[in-house]
Amino acid sequence: MPVQQAPSGDSDKPQVSLWERLDRPAPAPRTTLTPHRIAEAAVAIADAEGLDAVTMRRLAGDLGVAPMAAYRYVSGKDELIELMVDFVYGQLPLDSPAEGWRGTMRALAVHLRAMHLAHPWTVRTSTPFSLSPNQLAVPERAFAALAEHGLDADTTMAVFRTVTGYVHGSATTEVTLIALRREHGWSDGDQTRAGLAPRMTWLMNTGRYPSYRRYLHEATRKDDPDWQFETGLDCVLDGIAAHFAL
């Protein structure tokens, strides 16, 4: 649906959202351009080169359309990012079988982490307040799984945000580490530790961090992010189950 510009003097009126506009019946298209094609091309750019590489001009070039063509659907980069985020959320397998509230929450967490790792820019753009159809499908799935356990609406949201907050924090740490390694040309954990060794050695030699020194010498899963994530996730789910007797 083409973007409708607000008439002069209407700046104080609520603006129609991207999703409401796209849900309206569209006129016969003048090109083969669609919101799906726009999102798919923009996501490909962001995955390969980062979110800053996504511009309306670059997008038009990759799509082989006139620079203004995408503006029939999105008003600018902010709405383009909304479209991109909704696109990647739409690829989540929300209908995959899961047993009970815990199985559902665990599956959602695992899928969300995988999404963030596949599309690292989403740790910057995906928030609880970025409302779009496919994003809202995630809490809808979680709330439905929790509905039969007697939790009130506020508690249900708190449980959901506890799990997704853990996922976002964990994924952000992983994405940041991947970016750090890429920046310095470190290919694995050994090279990363070697690169950080001068600073870490000085810190440990101060004697102020004996517990952390013990971790450095005894830990065997430093390079196992899957185990780290799933162990932490189980701790979160165990805490929820115990606290609410679920």
Residue frames relative to the residue before (quaternion, step in Angstrom):
aa qw qx qy qz dx dy dz
M 1.0000 0.0000 0.0000 0.0000 0.00 0.00 0.00
P 0.4721 -0.6819 0.4642 0.3109 3.63 -0.74 0.89
V 0.5249 -0.6226 0.4804 0.3256 3.56 -1.14 0.68
Q 0.2283 -0.7597 0.5933 0.1366 3.57 -0.90 0.92
Q 0.3150 -0.7516 0.5509 0.1799 3.57 -0.71 1.05
A 0.4954 -0.6589 0.4778 0.3037 3.57 -1.00 0.81
P 0.4914 -0.6546 0.4778 0.3189 3.61 -0.92 0.83
S 0.6357 -0.5216 0.4025 0.4022 3.56 -1.21 0.48
G 0.7812 0.3031 -0.2440 0.4881 3.56 -0.95 0.93
D 0.6589 0.5109 -0.3148 0.4536 3.61 1.25 -0.14
S 0.3180 0.7996 -0.4731 0.1889 3.60 1.22 0.25
D 0.6737 0.4961 -0.3019 0.4571 3.60 1.18 -0.52
K 0.5710 0.5932 -0.3908 0.4116 3.59 1.23 -0.18
P 0.5786 -0.5723 0.4342 0.3862 3.62 -1.08 0.61
Q 0.3411 -0.7458 0.5393 0.1912 3.55 -0.91 0.94
V 0.5178 -0.6283 0.4829 0.3222 3.55 -1.10 0.70
S 0.4380 -0.7181 0.4772 0.2543 3.57 -0.82 1.00
L 0.6793 -0.4671 0.3885 0.4116 3.52 -1.34 0.37
W 0.7118 0.4841 -0.2720 0.4301 3.58 0.82 -1.01
E 0.6261 0.5105 -0.3443 0.4783 3.58 1.07 -0.64
R 0.6435 0.5171 -0.3286 0.4589 3.58 0.98 -0.78
L 0.7009 0.4785 -0.2797 0.4489 3.58 0.87 -0.95
D 0.6410 0.5353 -0.3236 0.4449 3.57 1.20 -0.46
R 0.5610 0.5981 -0.3961 0.4132 3.58 1.23 -0.25
P 0.5925 -0.5407 0.4358 0.4081 3.59 -1.15 0.44
A 0.2843 -0.7839 0.5338 0.1404 3.55 -0.78 1.05
P 0.5067 -0.6182 0.4905 0.3469 3.57 -1.13 0.55
A 0.6832 -0.4596 0.3479 0.4483 3.55 -1.23 0.28
P 0.4333 -0.7284 0.4613 0.2624 3.60 -0.67 1.04
R 0.3749 -0.7149 0.5464 0.2232 3.52 -1.14 0.75
T 0.7587 0.1868 -0.1334 0.6097 3.58 1.29 -0.26
T 0.5896 -0.5586 0.4349 0.3888 3.57 -1.29 0.01
L 0.4171 0.7164 -0.4658 0.3096 3.58 1.26 0.10
T 0.0009 0.7836 -0.6201 0.0372 3.56 -1.00 0.92
P 0.6461 -0.4957 0.3818 0.4371 3.61 -1.18 0.27
H 0.6250 0.5448 -0.3428 0.4417 3.60 1.02 -0.76
R 0.6689 0.4891 -0.3027 0.4709 3.59 0.90 -0.90
I 0.6306 0.5336 -0.3309 0.4563 3.57 0.97 -0.83
A 0.6860 0.4828 -0.2841 0.4644 3.57 0.82 -1.02
E 0.6554 0.5296 -0.3156 0.4362 3.58 0.87 -0.94
A 0.6830 0.4786 -0.2866 0.4716 3.59 0.92 -0.91
A 0.6636 0.5044 -0.3093 0.4578 3.59 0.95 -0.84
V 0.6319 0.5229 -0.3253 0.4707 3.58 1.02 -0.78
A 0.6349 0.5313 -0.3334 0.4511 3.59 0.98 -0.79
I 0.6404 0.5094 -0.3225 0.4758 3.59 1.01 -0.78
A 0.6873 0.4922 -0.2877 0.4502 3.58 0.83 -1.01
D 0.6428 0.5250 -0.3270 0.4519 3.60 0.98 -0.79
A 0.7292 0.4448 -0.2376 0.4625 3.57 0.96 -0.88
E 0.8456 0.1907 -0.0350 0.4973 3.57 0.90 -0.93
G 0.5981 -0.5635 0.3712 0.4324 3.59 1.23 -0.11
L 0.6594 -0.5537 0.3491 0.3699 3.53 -1.21 0.57
D 0.6278 0.5611 -0.3486 0.4118 3.60 1.01 -0.71
A 0.6183 0.5550 -0.3470 0.4351 3.59 1.18 -0.44
V 0.5981 0.5688 -0.3604 0.4346 3.59 1.23 -0.32
T 0.1394 0.7508 -0.6324 0.1302 3.55 -0.62 1.19
M 0.6292 -0.5408 0.3878 0.4015 3.54 -1.19 0.43
R 0.6511 0.5088 -0.3245 0.4604 3.61 1.00 -0.74
R 0.6503 0.4997 -0.3217 0.4732 3.59 0.93 -0.87
L 0.6394 0.5369 -0.3221 0.4463 3.56 0.96 -0.87
A 0.6522 0.5133 -0.3170 0.4591 3.56 0.91 -0.90
G 0.6435 0.5268 -0.3216 0.4527 3.57 0.99 -0.81
D 0.6799 0.4836 -0.2942 0.4661 3.59 0.91 -0.88
L 0.6952 0.4570 -0.2687 0.4854 3.58 1.10 -0.66
G 0.3870 -0.7392 0.4708 0.2867 3.55 1.23 -0.35
V 0.5465 0.5852 -0.4102 0.4366 3.56 1.07 0.79
A 0.6651 -0.4756 0.3802 0.4324 3.55 -1.30 0.14
P 0.6385 -0.5718 0.3517 0.3765 3.62 -1.05 0.72
M 0.7232 0.4374 -0.2564 0.4690 3.61 1.04 -0.67
A 0.4479 0.7385 -0.4417 0.2428 3.61 1.20 -0.25
A 0.6785 0.5074 -0.3052 0.4348 3.61 0.88 -0.88
Y 0.5819 0.6001 -0.3755 0.4004 3.57 1.18 -0.46
R 0.4954 0.6195 -0.4449 0.4158 3.59 1.23 -0.03
Y 0.7648 0.3496 -0.1735 0.5126 3.59 1.19 -0.52
V 0.7980 0.1337 -0.0587 0.5847 3.60 0.97 -0.81
S 0.4737 -0.7109 0.4511 0.2582 3.55 -1.01 0.81
G 0.7854 -0.1598 0.1319 0.5832 3.59 1.22 -0.34
K 0.7900 -0.3551 0.2078 0.4545 3.55 -1.28 -0.19
D 0.5996 0.5680 -0.3799 0.4166 3.61 1.00 -0.68
E 0.7014 0.4308 -0.2734 0.4977 3.58 0.87 -0.89
L 0.5840 0.5607 -0.3768 0.4501 3.59 1.09 -0.56
I 0.6528 0.4968 -0.3187 0.4749 3.60 0.95 -0.82
E 0.5939 0.5484 -0.3617 0.4644 3.61 1.04 -0.69
L 0.6650 0.5070 -0.2931 0.4635 3.55 0.93 -0.94
M 0.6488 0.5249 -0.3062 0.4581 3.58 1.01 -0.85
V 0.6667 0.4998 -0.3032 0.4624 3.56 0.87 -0.96
D 0.6534 0.5035 -0.3170 0.4680 3.57 0.91 -0.87
F 0.6172 0.5611 -0.3398 0.4345 3.59 1.02 -0.77
V 0.7191 0.4291 -0.2752 0.4723 3.61 0.78 -0.93
Y 0.6038 0.5264 -0.3631 0.4759 3.60 1.10 -0.55
G 0.6309 0.5559 -0.3299 0.4291 3.55 1.08 -0.66
Q 0.6412 0.5182 -0.3209 0.4663 3.59 1.25 -0.27
L 0.4801 0.6626 -0.4479 0.3602 3.61 1.23 -0.06
P 0.3828 -0.7345 0.5093 0.2335 3.63 -0.90 0.87
L 0.0384 -0.8616 0.5061 0.0010 3.56 0.57 1.17
D 0.6792 0.4937 -0.2912 0.4584 3.58 1.17 -0.45
S 0.4112 0.7090 -0.4852 0.3046 3.60 1.24 0.10
P 0.5675 -0.6276 0.4030 0.3487 3.63 -0.95 0.81
A 0.0780 0.7680 -0.6325 0.0636 3.57 -1.08 0.79
E 0.3632 -0.7547 0.5129 0.1884 3.57 -1.01 0.84
G 0.8678 0.0074 -0.0348 0.4957 3.54 -0.69 1.15
W 0.7322 -0.4180 0.3005 0.4460 3.54 -1.34 0.02
R 0.6730 0.5081 -0.3123 0.4375 3.57 0.95 -0.88
G 0.6498 0.5105 -0.3184 0.4644 3.56 0.94 -0.83
T 0.6469 0.5180 -0.3134 0.4636 3.56 1.03 -0.82
M 0.6873 0.4768 -0.2900 0.4650 3.59 0.84 -0.95
R 0.6417 0.5163 -0.3306 0.4608 3.57 1.01 -0.75
A 0.6571 0.5059 -0.3120 0.4635 3.58 0.93 -0.88
L 0.6351 0.5229 -0.3313 0.4620 3.58 0.95 -0.83
A 0.6593 0.5205 -0.3071 0.4474 3.57 0.93 -0.93
V 0.6641 0.5021 -0.3006 0.4653 3.58 0.90 -0.93
H 0.6764 0.4878 -0.2963 0.4655 3.58 0.93 -0.88
L 0.6475 0.5141 -0.3249 0.4593 3.60 0.98 -0.77
R 0.6278 0.5187 -0.3389 0.4711 3.59 0.99 -0.76
A 0.6540 0.5117 -0.3161 0.4588 3.57 0.90 -0.91
M 0.6244 0.5377 -0.3345 0.4573 3.59 1.02 -0.76
H 0.6728 0.4949 -0.2986 0.4618 3.59 0.88 -0.94
L 0.6740 0.4865 -0.3064 0.4639 3.60 0.94 -0.78
A 0.6617 0.4896 -0.3071 0.4776 3.58 1.07 -0.69
H 0.7747 0.1704 -0.0735 0.6045 3.58 1.14 -0.68
P 0.1818 -0.8563 0.4686 0.1189 3.63 0.46 1.19
W 0.5950 0.5908 -0.3625 0.4069 3.60 1.09 -0.59
T 0.5755 0.6126 -0.3867 0.3794 3.61 1.16 -0.40
V 0.5628 0.5790 -0.4239 0.4103 3.63 1.09 -0.30
R 0.6592 0.4812 -0.3017 0.4929 3.59 1.26 -0.38
T 0.7903 0.3801 -0.1559 0.4546 3.56 0.98 -0.82
S 0.6696 0.4972 -0.2976 0.4647 3.59 1.18 -0.41
T 0.1350 0.7815 -0.5935 0.1372 3.58 -0.49 1.22
P 0.6434 -0.5233 0.3717 0.4172 3.62 -1.21 0.29
F 0.7066 0.4634 -0.2554 0.4698 3.57 1.22 -0.41
S 0.5304 0.5773 -0.4235 0.4539 3.59 1.29 0.19
L 0.0681 -0.8631 0.5005 0.0022 3.53 0.29 1.29
S 0.1994 0.7424 -0.6208 0.1540 3.53 -0.85 1.04
P 0.6985 -0.4973 0.2953 0.4215 3.61 -1.14 0.45
N 0.7412 0.4157 -0.2522 0.4629 3.60 0.72 -0.98
Q 0.5971 0.5405 -0.3700 0.4631 3.58 1.13 -0.48
L 0.6804 0.4889 -0.2988 0.4569 3.59 0.91 -0.87
A 0.5464 0.6091 -0.4049 0.4080 3.59 1.18 -0.34
V 0.6015 0.5724 -0.3633 0.4226 3.62 1.14 -0.52
P 0.7080 0.3965 -0.2895 0.5076 3.68 0.69 -0.88
E 0.5717 0.5804 -0.3917 0.4276 3.60 1.07 -0.58
R 0.6617 0.4968 -0.2943 0.4782 3.57 0.97 -0.90
A 0.6751 0.4948 -0.2943 0.4613 3.58 0.93 -0.90
F 0.6662 0.5075 -0.3121 0.4485 3.59 0.86 -0.93
A 0.6368 0.5279 -0.3330 0.4527 3.57 0.99 -0.78
A 0.6653 0.5039 -0.3047 0.4590 3.59 1.00 -0.77
L 0.7088 0.4454 -0.2491 0.4869 3.58 1.14 -0.66
A 0.4867 0.7370 -0.3971 0.2495 3.57 1.23 -0.45
E 0.7271 0.4601 -0.2554 0.4410 3.60 1.00 -0.72
H 0.6309 0.5794 -0.3212 0.4039 3.60 1.22 0.10
G 0.6018 -0.6407 0.3392 0.3350 3.57 1.17 0.47
L 0.4519 0.6753 -0.4696 0.3453 3.61 1.18 0.28
D 0.4189 -0.6794 0.5265 0.2926 3.58 -0.99 0.76
A 0.7280 -0.4660 0.2827 0.4159 3.55 -1.30 0.32
D 0.6686 0.5031 -0.3134 0.4490 3.61 0.92 -0.87
T 0.6594 0.5050 -0.3053 0.4657 3.57 0.98 -0.84
T 0.6104 0.5530 -0.3435 0.4513 3.56 1.04 -0.78
M 0.6682 0.4841 -0.3000 0.4788 3.58 0.92 -0.89
A 0.6370 0.5319 -0.3354 0.4458 3.60 0.98 -0.79
V 0.6370 0.5155 -0.3218 0.4743 3.58 1.00 -0.81
F 0.6560 0.5168 -0.3071 0.4564 3.57 0.90 -0.95
R 0.7083 0.4564 -0.2739 0.4636 3.59 0.83 -0.95
T 0.5795 0.5636 -0.3839 0.4462 3.58 1.13 -0.49
V 0.6904 0.4674 -0.2788 0.4766 3.56 0.90 -0.93
T 0.7143 0.4389 -0.2756 0.4704 3.60 0.78 -0.94
G 0.5909 0.5524 -0.3684 0.4581 3.59 1.15 -0.51
Y 0.6262 0.5176 -0.3281 0.4821 3.56 1.04 -0.76
V 0.6492 0.5181 -0.3195 0.4562 3.58 0.91 -0.92
H 0.6865 0.4910 -0.2981 0.4458 3.58 0.79 -0.98
G 0.6613 0.5043 -0.3132 0.4586 3.59 0.93 -0.85
S 0.6653 0.5032 -0.2951 0.4659 3.55 0.93 -0.92
A 0.6781 0.4876 -0.2932 0.4653 3.58 0.90 -0.94
T 0.6193 0.5406 -0.3458 0.4524 3.60 1.02 -0.74
T 0.6381 0.5174 -0.3216 0.4709 3.59 1.01 -0.81
E 0.6662 0.4978 -0.3048 0.4642 3.59 0.92 -0.87
V 0.6640 0.5003 -0.3061 0.4637 3.57 0.91 -0.91
T 0.6441 0.5232 -0.3193 0.4576 3.58 1.00 -0.80
L 0.6474 0.5082 -0.3151 0.4725 3.59 0.99 -0.82
I 0.6352 0.5224 -0.3289 0.4642 3.59 0.95 -0.83
A 0.6630 0.4992 -0.3014 0.4695 3.59 0.95 -0.88
L 0.6293 0.5331 -0.3303 0.4590 3.60 1.02 -0.80
R 0.6642 0.5000 -0.3026 0.4661 3.57 0.92 -0.89
R 0.6472 0.5130 -0.3229 0.4622 3.56 0.97 -0.83
E 0.6455 0.5425 -0.3152 0.4355 3.57 0.96 -0.89
H 0.7769 0.3453 -0.1691 0.4987 3.60 0.97 -0.89
G 0.4794 -0.6851 0.4337 0.3358 3.58 1.26 -0.11
W 0.4110 0.6846 -0.4919 0.3471 3.59 1.13 0.61
S 0.2868 -0.8144 0.4863 0.1342 3.57 -0.68 1.06
D 0.8156 0.0764 -0.0192 0.5732 3.60 1.12 -0.45
G 0.7546 -0.4024 0.2755 0.4391 3.54 -1.35 -0.05
D 0.6359 0.5363 -0.3406 0.4382 3.59 0.96 -0.79
Q 0.6761 0.4768 -0.2976 0.4764 3.58 0.91 -0.87
T 0.6211 0.5383 -0.3400 0.4570 3.57 1.06 -0.71
R 0.6777 0.4773 -0.2970 0.4739 3.58 0.88 -0.91
A 0.6268 0.5252 -0.3414 0.4634 3.58 1.02 -0.73
G 0.6678 0.5090 -0.3016 0.4516 3.57 0.98 -0.82
L 0.7236 0.4100 -0.2303 0.5052 3.57 1.11 -0.71
A 0.4165 0.7706 -0.4246 0.2291 3.58 1.28 -0.24
P 0.6492 0.5267 -0.3656 0.4092 3.67 0.75 -0.81
R 0.6904 0.4551 -0.2845 0.4851 3.59 0.87 -0.90
M 0.6738 0.4962 -0.3083 0.4525 3.59 0.88 -0.91
T 0.6314 0.5393 -0.3397 0.4417 3.60 0.96 -0.80
W 0.6540 0.5033 -0.3208 0.4648 3.57 0.90 -0.87
L 0.6630 0.5124 -0.3122 0.4477 3.58 0.88 -0.91
M 0.6822 0.4793 -0.2961 0.4661 3.59 0.89 -0.89
N 0.6632 0.5220 -0.3079 0.4393 3.59 1.03 -0.73
T 0.5370 0.6028 -0.4229 0.4115 3.60 1.22 -0.15
G 0.4028 -0.7362 0.4572 0.2946 3.59 1.21 -0.45
R 0.5190 0.6755 -0.3956 0.3432 3.58 1.25 0.07
Y 0.7761 0.3427 -0.1505 0.5075 3.58 1.19 -0.43
P 0.0177 0.8521 -0.5230 0.0122 3.62 0.67 1.01
S 0.6455 0.5159 -0.3364 0.4516 3.61 1.00 -0.69
Y 0.6625 0.4813 -0.3115 0.4821 3.56 1.00 -0.74
R 0.5983 0.5465 -0.3621 0.4606 3.59 1.08 -0.68
R 0.6286 0.5304 -0.3373 0.4580 3.58 1.00 -0.80
Y 0.6231 0.5315 -0.3377 0.4640 3.59 0.99 -0.83
L 0.6656 0.5248 -0.3141 0.4277 3.59 0.81 -0.97
H 0.7302 0.4370 -0.2394 0.4675 3.58 0.98 -0.84
E 0.7779 0.3881 -0.1853 0.4582 3.60 1.03 -0.72
A 0.5698 0.6232 -0.3916 0.3655 3.62 1.10 -0.53
T 0.1708 -0.8032 0.5665 0.0695 3.55 -0.98 0.89
R 0.7146 0.4190 -0.2488 0.5019 3.61 1.27 -0.12
K 0.1951 0.8131 -0.5250 0.1585 3.58 1.05 0.68
D 0.7715 0.3238 -0.1579 0.5244 3.56 1.08 -0.74
D 0.5580 0.5678 -0.3962 0.4574 3.56 1.13 0.71
P 0.1009 -0.8499 0.5140 0.0576 3.62 0.41 1.19
D 0.5892 0.5648 -0.3816 0.4338 3.61 1.09 -0.56
W 0.6655 0.4880 -0.2993 0.4789 3.58 0.90 -0.94
Q 0.6465 0.5241 -0.3250 0.4491 3.59 0.91 -0.89
F 0.6804 0.4905 -0.2962 0.4569 3.57 0.87 -0.93
E 0.7248 0.4535 -0.2665 0.4449 3.57 0.74 -1.02
T 0.6047 0.5340 -0.3587 0.4697 3.60 1.12 -0.57
G 0.6646 0.4875 -0.3003 0.4800 3.57 0.93 -0.87
L 0.6367 0.5295 -0.3256 0.4562 3.57 1.00 -0.81
D 0.6490 0.5047 -0.3223 0.4691 3.59 0.94 -0.81
C 0.6132 0.5362 -0.3506 0.4621 3.60 1.06 -0.68
V 0.6477 0.5127 -0.3127 0.4688 3.58 0.96 -0.87
L 0.6975 0.4676 -0.2782 0.4663 3.58 0.83 -0.96
D 0.6103 0.5360 -0.3466 0.4692 3.60 1.06 -0.71
G 0.6559 0.5177 -0.3095 0.4539 3.58 0.96 -0.87
I 0.6475 0.5062 -0.3163 0.4738 3.58 0.97 -0.84
A 0.6654 0.5154 -0.3061 0.4450 3.57 0.90 -0.95
A 0.6834 0.4877 -0.2855 0.4622 3.58 0.95 -0.90
H 0.6754 0.5233 -0.3026 0.4224 3.56 0.91 -0.95
F 0.7943 0.2907 -0.1372 0.5155 3.56 0.98 -0.87
A 0.3996 -0.7409 0.4507 0.2972 3.55 1.34 0.19
L 0.2617 0.7816 -0.5191 0.2262 3.57 0.89 0.96
